[in-house]
Amino acid sequence: MLRLVGIYVHNRMQDLCKPERAERKIKLTPRECDCLKWASDGKSSWDISQILVISHYTADWYPASASKKLQAVNRRQAVAEALRQGFIV
């Protein structure tokens, strides 16, 4: 019983500590989210370009744009931040 209460309290605290998306005022486009989602699956820019039927350069540009918006220094950090903030699942 105590274990279940502990799990509930932990999950509730995580929900309360998450900043709301409206407060962040960060807006990622659906294509930026798509590219970050595929990057989180380990896909390269070339792979993403083939999947989304866009150019290789465009597949590089979207994650770079999302990185700037998320104040990340590289693609990996952008993916982690997008996951943390709930932009990708």
Secondary structure, DSSP 8 states (H G I E B T S, - for coil): -HHHHHHHHHHHHHHHHS--HHHHT----HHHHHHHHHHHTT--HHHHHHHHT--HHHHHHHHHHHHHHHT-SSHHHHHHHHHHHTS--
